[in-house]
């Protein structure tokens, strides 16, 4: 099976299938045994303020699977246009919706049908009228050039094979002076190529991740300036799986929160 998946298109297809299966489970049965923390407790562990979480719909928050609190940067302004890459059950979408206000617009993209349905329901039934969610591949964003003020993402880009293409697409859809503001998993030690050919391991958040320096270089290569890591911490210490904790420790897997700009100066 591993040899067959050396074809990049087949590997991508199998990775997406594994990721969708994993996050369908997170959406429909968030209380299931998982290798990463989920829900309200998970959001608290990575830094979301309790007051902020208590103001969000429980149906979105129960399937939260982010890896950092990127909103600490306070980059989203009233009336702004925001894109969330891998919007999941909608926690970050709804936070962004409150921050932009009625005059702003917040778009989410995801590939997991169950997550999209859950996020749409949470937005509609709780009056978040400035939110729209689209099923789309982050490597081919269905938006015009220079559309968004801020692009956010939380623990998702590590799950995507062609990170260069993703960051290039993000750069394209950001306005000049726009900001990339994300949380993601990166590594301190290289993973074997054999492990990278296993789609199931991609879905478990570690083997798809890049070495931190290489990750930052990919962002720079896409055209971004003023790239700054704001926070770095051991996300996997909170994993309920002893095996996941051991693997993460071996590869020095950790979360980072960062921001970067499309041209201009801060």
LUMKE-447887 format. One record per residue: x, y, z of N, C-alpha, C in turn; chain. Coordinates in steps of 0.1 Angstrom, whole numbers, plus 2048, in hexadecimal, padded with zeros to 3 digits. Each point is the difference from the previous one (the first is absolute). Last residue first. Layout:
   n_X   n_Y   n_Z   ca_X   ca_Y   ca_Z   c_X   c_Y   c_Z   chain
     X     Y     Z      X      Y      Z     X     Y     Z       A
...
// end
This chain:
   n_X   n_Y   n_Z   ca_X   ca_Y   ca_Z   c_X   c_Y   c_Z   chain
   82B   9D4   85F    7F7    801    80B   7FF   80E   806       A
   80A   7F7   7CB    807    7FF    80D   7F6   801   80B       A
   7FE   7EE   7C9    7FE    80B    809   808   7FE   80D       A
   7F2   7D4   7E3    805    80D    7FD   7FE   80A   80B       A
   7EA   7D8   80A    802    801    7F2   804   80E   7FD       A
   809   7E4   830    7F9    80A    7F8   802   7FF   7F1       A
   7FE   7E0   832    809    805    7F5   7F8   809   7F7       A
   801   7E1   833    7FA    80A    7F7   80A   804   7F5       A
   7F6   7D4   828    808    80A    7F8   7F7   809   7F8       A
   805   7D5   827    7F7    80A    7FC   809   80A   7F9       A
   808   7C9   80B    804    80E    800   7F4   808   7FC       A
   80B   7CB   816    7F8    80A    7FA   807   80D   7FF       A
   817   7CD   7FF    7FB    80A    809   7F7   80A   7F8       A
   823   7D0   7FF    7F4    806    7FA   7FB   80A   80A       A
   828   7E0   7FF    800    80E    805   7F4   808   7F9       A
   80B   7D0   7FC    802    809    7F5   800   80F   804       A
   7FB   7DE   821    80B    7FB    7F8   803   80A   7F4       A
   7DA   807   81C    80C    804    807   80C   7FC   7F8       A
   7D6   7F4   7F0    802    80E    7FF   80D   804   807       A
   7F3   7D3   803    804    804    7F2   803   80F   7FF       A
   7F0   7F1   829    80D    7FB    7FE   805   803   7F2       A
   7D3   80B   80C    80A    808    808   80E   7FC   7FD       A
   7DE   7E5   7ED    801    80D    7F9   80A   80A   808       A
   7F6   7D7   814    808    7FD    7F4   802   80D   7F8       A
   7E4   800   826    80E    7FF    804   809   7FE   7F4       A
   7CF   819   802    807    7F4    7FB   80F   800   804       A
   7E0   825   808    7FC    7F4    808   807   7F3   7FC       A
   813   835   7FB    7FA    7F4    7F8   7FC   7F5   80A       A
   818   82B   809    7F2    7FE    804   7F9   7F5   7F9       A
   82D   80D   7F7    800    7FC    80E   7F2   7FE   805       A
   80B   812   7D4    7FD    7F2    801   801   7FA   80F       A
   80A   82F   7F1    7F2    7FC    7FF   7FD   7F2   804       A
   828   824   80A    7FE    7F1    7FE   7F1   7FD   801       A
   815   831   7EE    7FE    7F8    80C   7FD   7F1   7FD       A
   80A   838   7EE    804    7F2    7FD   7FE   7F8   80D       A
   7F4   835   7E7    7FF    7F7    80B   804   7F2   7FB       A
   804   826   7E4    7FB    807    80C   801   7F7   80D       A
   819   805   7CD    7FA    7F6    809   7FD   807   80E       A
   805   817   7CD    803    800    80E   7F9   7F5   808       A
   80D   81A   7CD    7FB    7F4    805   805   7FF   80F       A
   802   823   7D9    7FE    802    80F   7FA   7F4   807       A
   7F8   7FD   7CD    80A    808    807   7FD   800   80F       A
   7F2   7E0   7D0    7FD    807    80D   80C   806   806       A
   7FC   7E3   7D7    800    80E    7FE   7FE   808   80D       A
   807   7CF   7F6    7F3    804    7FB   7FF   80F   7FE       A
   825   7ED   816    801    7FD    7F2   7F3   804   7F8       A
   802   802   830    808    80A    7FA   801   7FF   7F1       A
   7EB   7DE   818    7F8    80C    801   807   80C   7F9       A
   818   7D8   804    7F5    7FE    7F7   7F7   80C   7FF       A
   821   7FE   821    806    803    7F3   7F6   7FE   7F5       A
   7F4   7F4   82C    801    80F    7FF   806   804   7F2       A
   7FE   7D2   809    7F2    805    800   801   80F   7FE       A
   828   7EA   807    7FB    7FE    7F3   7F2   805   7FE       A
   813   801   82B    807    809    7F7   7FC   7FF   7F2       A
   7ED   7E1   820    7FC    80E    802   807   80A   7F6       A
   7F5   7CE   7F2    80A    806    809   7FD   80F   801       A
   7D6   7E5   7F2    80D    803    7FB   809   804   80B       A
   7D1   7DE   7FD    806    80D    804   80E   802   7FB       A
   7E3   7D8   7FC    7FE    80A    7F6   807   80E   803       A
   7FF   7DB   81F    809    7FD    7F4   7FE   80A   7F5       A
   7E5   804   829    80E    801    802   808   7FF   7F3       A
   7CE   7FC   808    805    80D    802   80F   802   801       A
   7DE   7DA   7F5    803    801    80F   809   80C   803       A
   7F3   7F3   7D3    7F4    804    808   802   802   80E       A
   823   7EF   7E5    7FD    80E    7FD   7F4   805   808       A
   80A   7D2   801    809    808    809   7FF   80F   7FD       A
   7E8   7E2   7E5    7FA    800    80D   809   808   80A       A
   80F   7F9   7D2    7F5    80A    802   7FA   801   80E       A
   832   7F2   7EE    7F5    7FA    807   7F5   80A   803       A
   82C   808   7ED    7F8    7FA    7F6   7F4   7F9   806       A
   822   816   81A    7F9    80A    7F9   7F7   7FA   7F5       A
   81E   7E5   819    7F5    804    808   7F7   80A   7F9       A
   828   7F3   7EB    7F6    7F4    800   7F4   804   809       A
   825   81E   7FD    7F7    800    7F4   7F6   7F5   800       A
   814   814   82F    803    7F7    7F5   7F7   802   7F4       A
   809   829   821    7F8    7F3    800   804   7F8   7F4       A
   81B   82A   81E    7FB    7FA    7F4   7F9   7F3   801       A
   803   827   826    808    7F5    7FB   7F9   7FA   7F4       A
   7EE   823   81A    80E    804    802   809   7F5   7FA       A
   7CB   813   7F2    809    7F6    806   80D   805   803       A
   7C8   813   7FD    80D    7FF    7F9   809   7F6   807       A
   7C9   813   7FD    809    7F7    806   80D   800   7F7       A
   7DC   82B   807    802    7F3    7F9   80B   7F8   808       A
   7E1   832   7FB    806    7F7    80A   801   7F3   7F8       A
   7FC   836   7ED    7FC    7F2    801   806   7FA   80D       A
   7F9   82D   7DD    800    7FF    80E   7FB   7F2   804       A
   80E   825   7D5    7FE    7F2    803   802   7FE   80F       A
   7F2   82F   7E4    808    7F9    80A   7FC   7F1   800       A
   801   830   7DD    7F8    7F7    807   809   7F7   809       A
   80D   822   7DF    800    804    80E   7F8   7F7   809       A
   7F2   7FD   7CF    80D    806    803   800   805   80F       A
   7DD   7DA   7F8    802    80D    7FB   80F   805   803       A
   7F2   7CB   7FA    801    80B    80A   802   80D   7F8       A
   7FE   7D6   7EA    7F2    805    803   801   80B   80B       A
   829   7EB   7EF    7F8    805    7F5   7F3   806   804       A
   81B   7E9   820    806    80D    7FC   7F8   807   7F5       A
   7F4   7D5   80D    7FD    809    80A   805   80E   7FD       A
   80C   7DD   7E3    7F2    803    7FF   7FB   80A   80A       A
   82C   7EF   804    7FF    809    7F4   7F2   804   7FD       A
   808   7E2   823    804    80D    804   800   80A   7F4       A
   7F4   7D2   7F7    7F7    806    80A   804   80F   803       A
   81D   7E5   7E6    7F5    805    7F8   7F5   806   809       A
   826   7EE   815    804    80B    7F8   7F4   805   7F8       A
   7FB   7D9   819    800    80C    808   804   80C   7F8       A
   7EE   7CE   7F6    807    80A    7F9   7FF   80E   807       A
   7EB   7D8   814    80D    7FC    7FA   808   80C   7FA       A
   7DE   802   82B    7FF    802    7F2   80E   7FD   7F9       A
   7F5   802   830    7F9    7F4    7FA   800   800   7F1       A
   812   824   81C    808    7F4    802   7FA   7F3   7F9       A
   7E8   829   803    809    800    7F5   80A   7F4   801       A
   7DF   80A   823    7FB    7FA    7F4   80B   7FF   7F5       A
   7FB   816   82F    803    7F2    800   7FC   7F8   7F3       A
   7EF   82F   801    803    7FA    80D   802   7F1   800       A
   7FC   835   7E3    7FF    7F1    7FF   805   7FA   80D       A
   7F3   833   7E2    803    7F8    80C   7FF   7F1   7FD       A
   805   834   7E7    7FD    7F2    7FE   805   7F9   80D       A
   7F1   836   7F0    806    7F6    809   7FD   7F2   7FC       A
   7F1   824   7E6    809    808    808   808   7F7   809       A
   7EA   7F4   7CD    7FF    800    80F   80A   808   807       A
   7FC   7FC   7CE    7F2    800    806   800   802   80F       A
   822   7FA   7D7    7FF    80C    808   7F2   802   806       A
   7FE   7DE   7D9    80C    806    805   7FD   80C   809       A
   7D9   7DB   7FB    808    809    7F8   80D   805   807       A
   7E8   7D0   80B    7FF    80E    802   809   808   7F7       A
   7FB   7CD   80D    7F6    806    7F6   7FD   80F   802       A
   82D   7DE   809    7F6    808    807   7F7   806   7F5       A
   823   7D7   804    7F9    807    7F5   7F5   808   805       A
   81B   7E7   81D    80A    802    7F5   7FA   807   7F4       A
   7E6   7F3   826    808    80C    803   80B   802   7F6       A
   7CF   7EA   7F7    80E    7FC    803   808   80C   802       A
   7C9   7FD   809    80B    803    7F7   80D   7FB   805       A
   7C9   80C   80C    808    7F3    7FF   80B   803   7F5       A
   7E9   827   820    801    7FA    7F2   808   7F3   801       A
   7E3   828   820    809    7F4    800   7FF   7F9   7F3       A
   7F4   833   81B    7FD    7F7    7F4   80B   7F5   800       A
   7EB   82C   822    808    7F4    7FE   7FC   7F8   7F4       A
   7EB   828   817    80B    804    7F7   80A   7F4   7FE       A
   7D9   7FE   81E    7FB    802    7F2   80C   804   7F6       A
   7F4   7E9   830    80D    804    7FA   7FE   802   7F1       A
   7E0   7EF   824    7FF    80E    7FA   80D   805   7FB       A
   7F2   7D3   811    805    809    80B   802   80E   7FB       A
   7F3   7D9   7E5    7F7    800    80B   803   80A   80B       A
   81C   7FC   7D8    7F2    803    7FD   7F7   801   80C       A
   82D   7F1   805    800    80E    7FB   7F2   805   7FE       A
   808   7D2   80A    803    809    80C   7FF   80E   7FC       A
   7FA   7E1   7DE    7F5    800    809   802   809   80C       A
   823   7FA   7E1    7F5    808    7FA   7F4   800   809       A
   825   7E5   80D    803    80F    801   7F5   808   7FA       A
   7FC   7D1   7FC    7FF    804    80F   803   80F   801       A
   804   7ED   7D5    7F2    800    804   7FF   805   80F       A
   82B   7F9   7EF    7FA    80C    7F9   7F1   801   805       A
   819   7DB   80F    804    80C    807   7F9   80C   7FA       A
   7F9   7D7   7EC    7FA    800    80D   803   80D   808       A
   814   7F7   7D5    7F2    803    7FF   7FA   802   80E       A
   833   809   7F2    7F9    7F5    807   7F1   804   800       A
   824   81B   7EE    7FE    7F5    7F7   7F7   7F5   807       A
   807   83A   804    803    7F3    806   7FC   7F6   7F6       A
   801   83A   80A    801    7F5    7F7   804   7F3   807       A
   7E8   835   80B    807    7F4    804   801   7F6   7F5       A
   7F7   839   809    7FF    7F4    7F8   808   7F5   807       A
   7EA   833   80D    809    7F5    804   7FC   7F4   7F8       A
   7F9   83A   804    7FC    7F4    7F9   80B   7F5   804       A
   7EB   835   813    80A    7F7    7FB   7FB   7F4   7FA       A
   7E5   821   816    805    805    7F3   80C   7F8   7FA       A
   7EB   7F6   82B    7F6    7FE    7F5   805   805   7F3       A
   826   7F2   824    7F3    806    801   7F8   7FF   7F3       A
   82E   7EF   80F    7FE    809    7F4   7F3   808   801       A
   80C   7E1   823    80A    80A    7FF   7FE   80A   7F4       A
   7E4   7DA   807    7FE    80A    80B   809   80B   7FE       A
   806   7DC   7E3    7F4    807    7FD   7FD   80B   80B       A
   824   7E2   807    803    80A    7F6   7F4   808   7FC       A
   7FA   7DC   81D    808    80A    807   803   80C   7F6       A
   7EB   7DB   7EE    7F7    808    807   807   80A   809       A
   819   7E2   7E6    7F8    808    7F7   7F7   809   808       A
   81A   7E0   817    808    80C    7FC   7F8   809   7F6       A
   7EA   7D7   80E    804    808    80B   807   80D   7FC       A
   7EE   7DA   7E4    7FC    80E    800   804   809   80B       A
   808   7D0   7EF    7F2    801    806   7FC   80F   802       A
   827   7F9   7DD    7FB    7F6    80A   7F2   803   804       A
   822   818   7E2    7F8    806    80A   7F9   7F6   80A       A
   826   806   7DA    7FE    7F4    809   7F7   804   80C       A
   812   829   7EE    804    7F4    7F8   7FF   7F4   809       A
   7E9   833   7FF    805    7F6    809   803   7F3   7F7       A
   7FB   839   7F8    7FF    7F3    7FA   806   7F6   80B       A
   7EA   836   7FE    809    7F6    806   7FD   7F3   7F9       A
   7F8   83A   7FF    7FD    7F3    7F9   80A   7F6   804       A
   7ED   82F   81C    80A    7F9    7F8   7FB   7F3   7F9       A
   7EB   821   820    7FE    802    7F2   809   7F9   7F7       A
   811   807   830    7F2    802    7FC   7FF   803   7F1       A
   82B   7E5   80F    7FA    80D    803   7F1   800   7FC       A
   82E   7DD   80D    7F3    801    7F9   7F8   80C   805       A
   82B   7F3   812    801    805    7F3   7F3   802   7F8       A
   813   7EF   82F    7F6    80B    7FF   801   807   7F2       A
   818   7D9   817    807    80B    7F9   7F7   80C   7FE       A
   7F3   7D5   814    807    808    809   807   80D   7F9       A
   7E8   7DA   7EB    7F9    80C    802   807   80A   809       A
   80D   7D1   7F6    806    80B    7F8   7F9   80D   801       A
   807   7D1   81B    7F7    80C    801   806   80B   7F8       A
   805   7C7   7FB    805    80C    805   7F6   80C   800       A
   7F9   7D3   7EF    80C    7FD    807   807   80D   805       A
   7CA   7EA   7F2    80B    808    7FD   80C   7FE   809       A
   7D1   7ED   7FA    80C    7F8    800   80C   808   7FC       A
   7C6   7FF   80F    80C    808    7FE   80D   7F7   801       A
   7CF   7F6   806    809    7F9    7F7   80C   808   7FC       A
   7DE   810   81F    802    7F2    804   80A   7F8   7F7       A
   7F0   82E   7F8    80B    7FF    809   803   7F2   804       A
   7DA   80C   7E5    80C    802    7F9   80C   7FD   809       A
   7D6   7FD   813    800    7F6    7F5   80D   802   7F7       A
   7F5   81E   825    806    7F3    804   801   7F6   7F5       A
   801   837   7FA    7F7    7F5    800   807   7F2   804       A
   814   82F   813    7FE    7F9    7F4   7F6   7F5   801       A
   811   81D   823    7F7    808    7F8   7FD   7F9   7F2       A
   81F   7F0   822    7F2    7FF    806   7F6   808   7F7       A
   82F   801   7F6    7FA    7F3    7FD   7F2   7FF   805       A
   819   827   80A    7FE    7FF    7F1   7F9   7F3   7FD       A
   80E   806   82C    7F5    809    7FD   7FC   800   7F1       A
   826   7E8   810    7F4    7FA    804   7F3   808   7FD       A
   82F   802   7E3    7FA    805    80D   7F3   7FA   803       A
   828   7E8   7E4    7F4    808    7FE   7FA   805   80D       A
   829   7E3   7F8    800    80E    803   7F4   808   7FE       A
   80D   7CF   7FD    808    807    7F7   7FF   80F   802       A
   7E6   7E2   81B    80E    7FC    801   80A   807   7F7       A
   7D0   807   7FF    806    806    80C   80F   7FC   801       A
   7E7   7EC   7DD    802    80E    7FE   806   807   80C       A
   7F5   7D3   805    80B    802    7F6   803   80E   7FD       A
   7DB   7F5   81A    80C    7FE    808   80C   802   7F7       A
   7D5   801   7EC    802    80C    809   80E   7FF   807       A
   7FF   7E0   7D6    7F6    806    807   804   80C   809       A
   821   7D6   7F4    7F5    806    7F9   7F7   807   809       A
   836   7E7   7FC    7F5    805    807   7F6   807   7F8       A
   81C   7D6   7EE    803    80E    803   7F4   805   808       A
   802   7D3   7F0    80E    802    804   803   80F   802       A
   7CF   7E5   809    808    806    7F5   80F   802   805       A
   7CB   7E8   80D    80F    801    803   808   805   7F4       A
   7CD   811   805    808    7F4    7FD   80E   801   804       A
   7DD   823   801    804    7F9    80D   808   7F3   7FD       A
   7ED   81C   7DD    80C    806    806   804   7FA   80D       A
   7E3   7F4   7D5    802    7FA    80D   80C   805   807       A
   7F0   812   7D6    7F5    7F9    804   801   7FA   80E       A
   824   81A   7EC    7F4    807    7FF   7F4   7F9   806       A
   82A   7EB   7FE    801    80B    809   7F3   808   800       A
   805   7DE   7E1    7FE    7FA    80D   800   80C   80B       A
   80A   80B   7D4    7F1    7FD    801   7FD   7FA   80E       A
   82D   809   7F5    7F8    80C    805   7F1   7FE   7FF       A
   81D   7DC   7F2    804    804    80E   7F7   80C   805       A
   7FC   7F2   7D3    7FB    7F6    809   802   803   80F       A
   813   81C   7DE    7F1    801    801   7FA   7F6   809       A
   82E   7FC   7F8    7FD    80D    807   7F1   802   802       A
   80F   7DC   7E4    803    7FE    80E   7FD   80B   809       A
   7FB   806   7D2    7F6    7F7    805   802   7FD   80E       A
   820   81B   7EA    7F3    807    802   7F5   7F6   806       A
   82A   7ED   7F4    801    809    80C   7F3   807   803       A
   803   7E7   7D8    7FF    7F7    80C   801   808   80D       A
   806   817   7D7    7F2    7FB    801   7FE   7F7   80D       A
   82C   810   7F5    7F7    80B    805   7F2   7FB   802       A
   81E   7E1   7EE    803    803    80E   7F7   80B   805       A
   7FE   7F7   7D2    7FA    7F5    808   802   802   80F       A
   815   81E   7E3    7F2    802    7FF   7F8   7F5   808       A
   830   7FD   7FD    7FC    80C    808   7F1   802   800       A
   81C   7D2   7FC    7F9    809    7F7   7FA   80B   807       A
   811   7DD   818    80B    809    7FD   7FB   809   7F4       A
   7E8   7DB   815    7FC    80E    803   80C   809   7FE       A
   803   7D0   7F9    7F6    806    7F7   7FE   80E   802       A
   81D   7E9   81D    806    802    7F3   7F6   806   7F6       A
   7F0   7F3   82B    809    80C    801   806   803   7F2       A
   7E6   7D9   805    7F8    80C    800   809   80D   800       A
// end
